[in-house]
Amino acid sequence: MIYGFAYLMMVLAISAGWIILAVLKKPGFIEKPLNEVKNKIRPFLNPKDDQ
């Protein structure tokens, strides 16, 4: 029974963490490297043909 409550609390904590990360504004030390990584991988994810 205690393991069920522990599992439920873990799932709720992880879900709350994801929601907080998705909704709240990220600090600069997280946002800047994240944008750099996105800009580096963007050409590989969406290649455009030059015609």
C-alpha positions in Angstrom: 0.0 0.0 0.0 2.8 2.4 0.9 4.5 1.7 -2.5 1.3 2.7 -4.3 1.3 6.1 -2.5 5.0 6.5 -3.1 4.5 5.8 -6.8 1.6 8.2 -7.1 3.6 10.9 -5.4 6.5 10.3 -7.7 4.3 10.5 -10.8 2.6 13.7 -9.5 6.0 15.3 -8.7 7.4 14.5 -12.2 4.2 15.8 -13.9 4.3 19.0 -11.8 8.0 19.5 -12.7 7.3 19.2 -16.5 4.3 21.6 -16.2 6.4 24.1 -14.3 9.2 23.8 -16.9 6.8 24.2 -19.8 4.8 27.1 -18.4 7.1 29.3 -16.4 9.8 31.4 -18.1 13.2 29.8 -18.0 16.2 31.6 -16.6 18.9 32.9 -19.0 21.4 30.2 -18.1 19.0 27.5 -19.3 17.3 29.4 -22.2 20.5 30.5 -24.0 22.2 27.1 -24.4 18.8 25.6 -25.3 18.3 28.0 -28.1 21.9 27.4 -29.4 21.3 23.6 -29.4 17.9 24.1 -31.3 19.6 26.3 -33.9 22.3 23.7 -34.4 20.0 20.8 -35.0 17.2 22.7 -36.9 18.9 22.2 -40.3 19.0 18.4 -39.8 15.4 18.2 -38.7 14.0 20.3 -41.5 16.3 20.2 -44.5 15.3 22.5 -47.4 16.1 21.8 -51.0 17.7 24.8 -52.8 16.2 25.1 -56.2 
